[in-house]
């Protein structure tokens, strides 16, 4: 399903967030930014470690105007980002393959976010609430049914956040855009929509008998 095209404000947050290639696809308003972020689960974080570029995929969630991630206190990514080095975060949601009349005009429909900033470690007095927000973002109602982190697990987990003050959204939607001289080429053109979804739940073979699938998980497969 293609995302609606929301009018974009005239000015991006910074020069490096300005969409230069196909600028009409750029969006800088908060509602569009949050909408794309809240539809995804995995981001890719780029940073440098010992003068080497690194890109690592990881789960994320959003609280207000911050993007949150978590990891082991001993992980290279968490330890490095906690120092406050510059980082770049990218999220991409594929919405469809676009088939045109020429190879050059084939494309993809997508929603993407690129954000620049610095991460900071979330203090312990907010860390548990942040982990709860992460669980609730994936499956609302799950936190109340499970055991929270014990003292050792809590200590071994680092939560980091980055302000979303320097971010841009880029969206491509709709049919192919062919040149007038190619419109008579007799080939099928259009969009193959792409959607991500969940299959039927697979129970843990060691789960106790008689435990029903909770409603918040049944909702995953309703669509």
C-alpha positions as a LaTeX table, in Angstrom:
\begin{tabular}{lrrr}
\hline
Residue & $x$ (\AA) & $y$ (\AA) & $z$ (\AA) \\
\hline
Unk1 & 0.00 & 0.00 & 0.00 \\
Unk2 & 1.44 & 3.34 & $-0.99$ \\
Unk3 & 1.84 & 5.99 & 1.68 \\
Unk4 & $-0.12$ & 9.23 & 1.27 \\
Unk5 & 1.87 & 12.15 & 0.00 \\
Unk6 & 1.93 & 14.79 & 2.72 \\
Unk7 & 2.87 & 18.37 & 1.81 \\
Unk8 & 6.44 & 19.02 & 2.86 \\
Unk9 & 7.62 & 22.15 & 4.65 \\
Unk10 & 9.93 & 24.38 & 2.61 \\
Unk11 & 12.98 & 24.03 & 4.83 \\
Unk12 & 14.78 & 20.90 & 6.11 \\
Unk13 & 16.43 & 20.89 & 9.53 \\
Unk14 & 19.92 & 21.24 & 8.03 \\
Unk15 & 21.77 & 21.32 & 4.74 \\
Unk16 & 22.71 & 17.65 & 4.98 \\
Unk17 & 19.09 & 16.56 & 5.47 \\
Unk18 & 17.90 & 18.39 & 2.37 \\
Unk19 & 16.76 & 15.87 & $-0.24$ \\
Unk20 & 18.70 & 16.81 & $-3.37$ \\
Unk21 & 17.85 & 13.94 & $-5.72$ \\
Unk22 & 14.11 & 14.18 & $-6.50$ \\
Unk23 & 13.54 & 16.97 & $-3.94$ \\
Unk24 & 9.73 & 16.73 & $-4.30$ \\
Unk25 & 9.94 & 13.38 & $-2.54$ \\
Unk26 & 11.42 & 15.00 & 0.55 \\
Unk27 & 9.31 & 15.47 & 3.68 \\
Unk28 & 10.40 & 17.27 & 6.81 \\
Unk29 & 7.26 & 17.48 & 8.96 \\
Unk30 & 7.02 & 15.66 & 12.27 \\
Unk31 & 3.83 & 13.73 & 11.47 \\
Unk32 & 5.32 & 12.10 & 8.36 \\
Unk33 & 8.59 & 11.36 & 10.15 \\
Unk34 & 6.85 & 9.70 & 13.10 \\
Unk35 & 4.54 & 7.78 & 10.79 \\
Unk36 & 7.40 & 6.12 & 8.93 \\
Unk37 & 9.38 & 5.41 & 12.09 \\
Unk38 & 6.40 & 3.85 & 13.84 \\
Unk39 & 5.77 & 1.52 & 10.89 \\
Unk40 & 9.22 & $-0.09$ & 11.07 \\
Unk41 & 11.15 & $-2.35$ & 13.40 \\
Unk42 & 14.77 & $-2.36$ & 12.23 \\
Unk43 & 17.17 & 0.49 & 11.53 \\
Unk44 & 20.74 & 0.61 & 10.28 \\
Unk45 & 23.21 & 2.73 & 12.25 \\
Unk46 & 26.40 & 4.03 & 10.66 \\
Unk47 & 29.33 & 5.28 & 12.71 \\
Unk48 & 33.11 & 5.06 & 12.81 \\
Unk49 & 35.12 & 2.87 & 15.17 \\
Unk50 & 38.90 & 3.16 & 15.20 \\
Unk51 & 38.68 & 5.13 & 11.95 \\
Unk52 & 36.73 & 2.33 & 10.24 \\
Unk53 & 33.18 & 2.84 & 8.92 \\
Unk54 & 30.62 & 0.41 & 10.36 \\
Unk55 & 26.93 & $-0.12$ & 9.64 \\
Unk56 & 24.96 & $-2.30$ & 12.05 \\
Unk57 & 21.25 & $-3.26$ & 11.90 \\
Unk58 & 19.35 & $-3.21$ & 15.16 \\
Unk59 & 15.84 & $-2.95$ & 16.55 \\
Unk60 & 14.57 & 0.52 & 17.42 \\
Unk61 & 11.55 & 2.33 & 18.79 \\
Unk62 & 10.42 & 5.90 & 19.14 \\
Unk63 & 9.39 & 7.83 & 22.21 \\
Unk64 & 8.33 & 11.38 & 21.48 \\
Unk65 & 11.07 & 13.09 & 19.50 \\
Unk66 & 13.77 & 10.52 & 20.27 \\
Unk67 & 14.81 & 7.30 & 18.57 \\
Unk68 & 15.77 & 4.55 & 21.03 \\
Unk69 & 17.91 & 1.44 & 20.71 \\
Unk70 & 19.24 & $-1.08$ & 23.21 \\
Unk71 & 22.04 & $-3.61$ & 23.48 \\
Unk72 & 24.55 & $-5.27$ & 25.73 \\
Unk73 & 26.72 & $-2.96$ & 27.81 \\
Unk74 & 29.66 & $-4.90$ & 26.36 \\
Unk75 & 28.67 & $-4.56$ & 22.69 \\
Unk76 & 30.94 & $-2.55$ & 20.45 \\
Unk77 & 28.04 & $-0.55$ & 19.03 \\
Unk78 & 26.57 & 0.42 & 22.38 \\
Unk79 & 29.90 & 1.33 & 23.96 \\
Unk80 & 30.99 & 3.36 & 20.95 \\
Unk81 & 27.73 & 5.24 & 20.46 \\
Unk82 & 27.55 & 6.04 & 24.18 \\
Unk83 & 30.66 & 8.18 & 23.77 \\
Unk84 & 28.59 & 10.62 & 21.74 \\
Unk85 & 30.32 & 10.18 & 18.39 \\
Unk86 & 28.37 & 11.34 & 15.30 \\
Unk87 & 26.01 & 8.72 & 13.91 \\
Unk88 & 23.63 & 8.31 & 11.00 \\
Unk89 & 20.47 & 6.21 & 11.21 \\
Unk90 & 18.54 & 4.89 & 8.19 \\
Unk91 & 15.16 & 3.13 & 8.00 \\
Unk92 & 13.61 & 1.90 & 4.74 \\
Unk93 & 10.14 & 0.44 & 4.16 \\
Unk94 & 9.57 & $-1.12$ & 0.74 \\
Unk95 & 6.05 & $-0.56$ & $-0.61$ \\
Unk96 & 6.31 & $-1.98$ & $-4.14$ \\
Unk97 & 8.26 & $-2.69$ & $-7.31$ \\
Unk98 & 7.58 & $-0.26$ & $-10.14$ \\
Unk99 & 7.71 & $-1.72$ & $-13.68$ \\
Unk100 & 8.16 & 0.82 & $-16.45$ \\
Unk101 & 8.48 & 0.72 & $-20.24$ \\
Unk102 & 12.23 & 1.17 & $-20.17$ \\
Unk103 & 14.93 & $-0.23$ & $-17.93$ \\
Unk104 & 15.97 & 3.25 & $-16.85$ \\
Unk105 & 12.55 & 4.16 & $-15.46$ \\
Unk106 & 12.01 & 1.05 & $-13.34$ \\
Unk107 & 11.83 & 2.01 & $-9.70$ \\
Unk108 & 10.57 & 1.11 & $-6.25$ \\
Unk109 & 7.92 & 2.65 & $-4.05$ \\
Unk110 & 9.29 & 3.22 & $-0.59$ \\
Unk111 & 9.28 & 5.28 & 2.59 \\
Unk112 & 12.64 & 6.06 & 4.13 \\
Unk113 & 14.15 & 8.07 & 6.95 \\
Unk114 & 17.70 & 9.32 & 7.38 \\
Unk115 & 18.60 & 10.96 & 10.68 \\
Unk116 & 21.85 & 12.47 & 11.93 \\
Unk117 & 22.82 & 12.99 & 15.54 \\
Unk118 & 24.53 & 11.70 & 18.62 \\
Unk119 & 23.30 & 8.98 & 20.95 \\
Unk120 & 23.35 & 9.23 & 24.71 \\
Unk121 & 22.95 & 6.52 & 27.32 \\
Unk122 & 19.56 & 6.60 & 29.03 \\
Unk123 & 19.98 & 6.93 & 32.81 \\
Unk124 & 18.93 & 4.05 & 35.02 \\
Unk125 & 15.93 & 5.92 & 36.40 \\
Unk126 & 14.35 & 5.92 & 32.91 \\
Unk127 & 15.83 & 2.72 & 31.50 \\
Unk128 & 13.13 & 0.36 & 32.80 \\
Unk129 & 10.37 & 2.61 & 31.45 \\
Unk130 & 12.14 & 2.73 & 28.09 \\
Unk131 & 12.37 & $-1.07$ & 27.91 \\
Unk132 & 8.69 & $-1.30$ & 28.79 \\
Unk133 & 7.89 & 1.17 & 26.00 \\
Unk134 & 9.88 & $-1.00$ & 23.57 \\
Unk135 & 7.92 & $-4.12$ & 24.52 \\
Unk136 & 4.61 & $-2.29$ & 24.41 \\
Unk137 & 5.41 & $-0.80$ & 21.02 \\
Unk138 & 5.82 & $-4.30$ & 19.56 \\
Unk139 & 2.96 & $-5.99$ & 21.43 \\
Unk140 & 0.74 & $-3.75$ & 23.57 \\
Unk141 & $-0.18$ & $-5.68$ & 26.72 \\
Unk142 & 2.85 & $-7.97$ & 26.71 \\
Unk143 & 4.76 & $-6.21$ & 29.49 \\
Unk144 & 2.06 & $-6.94$ & 32.07 \\
Unk145 & 2.29 & $-10.70$ & 31.40 \\
Unk146 & 6.03 & $-11.28$ & 31.46 \\
Unk147 & 8.84 & $-11.02$ & 33.98 \\
Unk148 & 10.77 & $-7.81$ & 33.71 \\
Unk149 & 14.57 & $-7.71$ & 33.76 \\
Unk150 & 16.22 & $-8.86$ & 36.98 \\
Unk151 & 19.07 & $-6.93$ & 38.57 \\
Unk152 & 21.76 & $-8.67$ & 36.52 \\
Unk153 & 19.87 & $-8.31$ & 33.23 \\
Unk154 & 19.10 & $-4.67$ & 33.95 \\
Unk155 & 22.78 & $-3.96$ & 34.63 \\
Unk156 & 23.87 & $-5.79$ & 31.46 \\
Unk157 & 21.54 & $-3.80$ & 29.20 \\
Unk158 & 22.28 & $-0.36$ & 27.81 \\
Unk159 & 19.55 & 1.83 & 26.36 \\
Unk160 & 20.52 & 4.73 & 24.12 \\
Unk161 & 18.55 & 7.49 & 22.49 \\
Unk162 & 19.12 & 10.06 & 19.77 \\
Unk163 & 17.08 & 13.23 & 19.25 \\
Unk164 & 15.20 & 13.41 & 15.96 \\
Unk165 & 16.04 & 17.05 & 15.41 \\
Unk166 & 17.98 & 16.45 & 12.17 \\
Unk167 & 16.02 & 14.01 & 10.05 \\
Unk168 & 14.40 & 13.77 & 6.64 \\
Unk169 & 11.85 & 11.48 & 5.04 \\
Unk170 & 11.89 & 10.48 & 1.38 \\
Unk171 & 8.85 & 8.83 & $-0.22$ \\
Unk172 & 8.24 & 7.44 & $-3.67$ \\
Unk173 & 4.70 & 6.29 & $-4.55$ \\
Unk174 & 2.47 & 5.78 & $-7.55$ \\
Unk175 & 2.85 & 4.31 & $-11.06$ \\
Unk176 & 5.91 & 4.41 & $-13.34$ \\
Unk177 & 6.93 & 7.70 & $-14.87$ \\
Unk178 & 7.89 & 7.03 & $-18.48$ \\
Unk179 & 8.99 & 9.47 & $-21.14$ \\
Unk180 & 6.36 & 10.49 & $-23.74$ \\
Unk181 & 8.27 & 8.86 & $-26.60$ \\
Unk182 & 8.17 & 5.48 & $-24.81$ \\
Unk183 & 4.46 & 5.34 & $-24.00$ \\
Unk184 & 3.61 & 3.13 & $-26.99$ \\
Unk185 & 5.99 & 0.29 & $-26.06$ \\
Unk186 & 3.72 & $-2.79$ & $-25.76$ \\
Unk187 & 4.77 & $-4.13$ & $-22.35$ \\
Unk188 & 2.96 & $-4.52$ & $-19.01$ \\
Unk189 & 3.62 & $-1.59$ & $-16.72$ \\
Unk190 & 2.48 & $-0.87$ & $-13.20$ \\
Unk191 & 3.24 & $-1.59$ & $-9.57$ \\
Unk192 & 3.65 & $-4.87$ & $-7.72$ \\
Unk193 & 2.68 & $-3.84$ & $-4.16$ \\
Unk194 & 4.86 & $-5.23$ & $-1.40$ \\
Unk195 & 3.63 & $-5.64$ & 2.15 \\
Unk196 & 5.23 & $-7.20$ & 5.18 \\
Unk197 & 3.08 & $-9.27$ & 7.51 \\
Unk198 & 3.12 & $-12.02$ & 10.06 \\
Unk199 & 2.19 & $-15.66$ & 9.47 \\
Unk200 & 0.28 & $-17.81$ & 11.95 \\
Unk201 & 1.97 & $-17.93$ & 15.38 \\
Unk202 & 4.16 & $-20.97$ & 16.12 \\
Unk203 & 3.81 & $-22.02$ & 19.79 \\
Unk204 & 6.85 & $-22.85$ & 21.89 \\
Unk205 & 6.91 & $-26.68$ & 22.18 \\
Unk206 & 7.87 & $-26.30$ & 25.84 \\
Unk207 & 4.97 & $-23.97$ & 26.67 \\
Unk208 & 2.56 & $-25.25$ & 29.30 \\
Unk209 & $-0.69$ & $-26.68$ & 27.95 \\
Unk210 & $-3.86$ & $-24.63$ & 28.04 \\
Unk211 & $-2.34$ & $-21.18$ & 27.49 \\
Unk212 & $-4.33$ & $-19.36$ & 24.83 \\
Unk213 & $-2.85$ & $-17.00$ & 22.28 \\
Unk214 & $-3.32$ & $-13.47$ & 23.66 \\
Unk215 & $-5.43$ & $-11.01$ & 21.75 \\
Unk216 & $-2.57$ & $-8.62$ & 21.08 \\
Unk217 & $-0.78$ & $-11.40$ & 19.16 \\
Unk218 & $-3.92$ & $-12.47$ & 17.30 \\
Unk219 & $-4.10$ & $-8.89$ & 16.05 \\
Unk220 & $-0.79$ & $-9.38$ & 14.22 \\
Unk221 & $-2.39$ & $-11.67$ & 11.64 \\
Unk222 & $-5.81$ & $-10.05$ & 11.27 \\
Unk223 & $-4.74$ & $-8.09$ & 8.23 \\
\hline
\end{tabular}
